[in-house]
Structures are given as structure tokens and as C-alpha cells.
Amino acid sequence: MDKTCCSFFSSSVLSGFFILLLSTIILGVQGSIGVNYGTVANNLPPPKQVAHFLLQSTVINRVRLFDANPELLQAFAHTGISITVTVPDDQIPHLTKLSYAQQWVKNYIQPYTPATNIVRILVGNEVISTANKLLIVNLVPAMQTLHTALVDAALHQRIKVSTPHSLGILSNSSPPSSGIFRQGYDSHILKPMLSFLKATGSPFMVNPYPFFGCSENTINYALFRPNPGVFDENTKLTYTNMLDAQLDAVFSAMKVLGFDDIEIVIAETGWPSKGDSMQVGVDVESAAEYNRKLMEHVNSGKGTPLMPNIIFETYIFALFNEDLKPGPTCERNFGLFQPDLTPVYDIGIFRPTVAAATKLHAVTCLFVITARRTTIPTNSTPATPVRKPTLTPTPNIEGKQWCLPKSGAETEALQRNLDYVCGLQSVDCDPIQENGACFLPNTVHAHAAYAMNAYYQSTGKYDYDCDFEQTAAVSSVNPSYGNCKY
């Protein structure tokens, strides 16, 4: 993104806090929310610390990187977080050569997948808006060649190729139904690009920023606040927020070219918490309001007037305030977090803690279960007595090892481990679901032992995959019993 900025408790309070927490849990994890992880700063925490923080403390499940830095890719290994990497603009002309594209994939993708869940490669960023003819004419050929290199590496089903655009690709966007791409770029660049995206099952990615389109008169419209709305005479539809209007303008432009069936992904959007004097709505409250309402809106399934019933894959800009970014003050203050990982403001992306679950007891625990998409109990003391199975120990197997909780590991920590592992698509937690072979004994300790070992066995049996913040250790004792096989 490179633009110019536009000009404790009583019972009633506890009840309100409880409702807020539930709404945060539900809205925060049912949809897909991502962040842009920029690194134009000299004070950011180590990538491994960042990856661990996002995984353990937030509901963020997608991260977009602005390069393919090996240190960053290694940091997200075994987290399950979906990673999008970027090929820098200056590499675009080189990528049109198959041998170069194959070598790029060999250097930056193959060493890290599948341990790191790389799902998409972006070729450049807002390339058309650069007006650099060399980059623009080579953009689609570079995307096609990179896809061919992924096919050669048998990675094309797992990893898709796209490129993000600013709204500068539109020559008209108001009303939304009259959206149209810039002449020349529409038929020579964007039409073949859309054809490629459709053929490969890749999304069209845009960077809509209501912040950059707002004024004092439209601030409520930009911030999802109550407002009179904007009526589109062509479709007889009323728009109540600027983001919907921007997205529908892009959709209309795609439809003109015959491509109204390609997914649109919000690659960047956000709001700064600090700026220069005389700027409109540049403060912590407005930034928190926009990003919180953004999350609610894109995950609601409501969609837009022209694209109803859609949950938009969305990436908030940005993860951190970046102190070395050039330009006006706001460019350095789009972050959700400070470099020390404290929030600039809270928009409901933190995972509900076990401490909060303890305070709110069983009802909150129920919603924690819903959020993690698992029926494993979060309370270590079930409401009904645990029916213990007849345990028939399985003999040890020479040379084999298992990952098991350490003696004295706290239940809260084991619950976090359980939530993490069973949230990964790569680990099968069905055996510890009700009626599963390992469901009994129905305790957090037993279920966590199964899940942690399953993770350890599936990731290559490395010791560091059996650490779990020092709550687990490798053991030669076979924990299997009866029909429950570890």
C-alpha cells in the first residue's frame, strides 16, 4: 500500500461483558480473517514469536507476506495458518522465463511446503497502478509461467497464483453498477488475467480502502455508521457503506468483461490510528471502529447488494505499525499491534482465554467449543461422572516414541494445546470425539495426550514438535489401551 492519506464488575456490567465476549467469539472465528504482515520497521519482534502469538492468542488464520522471506516462512511452519507470499515487482519480467520461475519455486516454495501452509503466490502488488509498462505487459505472462512451474512441481492444486490491484484500475466507480476498468488495460491486461484466474480457480484480489475515499461529509458512510445511504439509479439498490460500493464497482467491471463468476478477495483494507493534523477520522477510535465492523460485515454472510450471501476472504492492513515506511504519518500507523505485541486497540481478534472461561463457567466454555469446531470438553470436570473404560495397556514398541504431557502440566495449558492441534486440518481428532475409540476417559489431560501425540507423529517426530511450551515430552512408554491406538 502506497497512497496519499485523505484529508470491575456489577452484575449488569458483567452481563454486558459476557454478551460482548460471546459476540467476539462467534464473529471472530466463524469467518476467515487475515492480516498483512509488513516488515518495513526496525523494531519488530522475531518472526517465530509473531507466528506463535498469532496462533496461540488470536483468531487470525491467514497471513499475507510482502515477500518470500525464508525466515518468515520457517516461522509459520506447523502452525496451520494459511500463508500468501509475494514475488517483488522487479522480478516480474524474469518470471516470464520458465527456467527462472521453476528456480524461484525451488528456492522459495518447495523447501517450506507443506510444513508451512502456503496457499497463494501474488505476483507483484498493485502493478497496473505503477504505470510501469515493462511490469504491466509482463504481468499476466509471469503469472502464467509461475503457474506452469507450480504444475511441474505438482503444487498447482495446493497453491494458486494471483495479483492484487488498487481501485485505480477503475475509470468509473460511481454508481457501483457503472464500474468499468480503465480503457486499454481492460482488454489487453485484465481480460486475459481474468481468463487465467478462472481457468486456475484463483481469485481476483483488490485493495479497497474507504479511508482513502472518505471526506468529512462521507465519514459515517466509510465507517459503517448510520447514514442516509447512496442510491444506485441503475439497479435501484441502496448502499449503506463505502466498502460494499467499492467491491460492487469492481464486480460490475468484471461483469462487463464477462467474468462475474470469479471470487473477489480483499487483499488489503484498513484504517490508521494516527495521522497528520487536519486529516479526517484519523484516531484510535475510528480505526478500531472500522476494523471491528469490517470483521463483522465480511464474515456475516450478508455480502454486498450485487454479491449477496458471500463471506469475503479479507486481510486487514496491517499487523504492525511500521516505523520506517515513507510518506505521511498515517502510513506508519495502520497496525493492529505495537512491536511489543500489545494491541493498538482491540477489535475482538483475541482468543477467549481459559481464565475468562473459568470466570464465566460452563456457558462460556460451550462457546469456546463452538469456536474451535470441536466437541471436546473444555472443562476438566464433566457435569456427569466419567465412565472409565477398562484400560488394557499396550506393550511398548522398540524404537518408537510418543509425545505425552509432562507430569504436572496445567489443565489450562493442555486445553490450549488441544484447541490448537484439533484446529489443524492435518490432524484427525475424531477418535477423541464422543463415541470415538479414545473418547474415554473424558478429560482434558487424556484428550490432549492423544492430540499432542497425533501432531508429533504427523510432523516427522522431531523433538521440537513435542515441546508445546514445555508442557510435553517424548516418551518410550506406549500410552495406547484397548481399541485406542496412539
Disulfide bonds with the S-S distance in Angstrom:
Cys5-Cys330 1.39
Cys403-Cys466 2.03
Cys422-Cys429 2.07
Cys438-Cys484 1.88
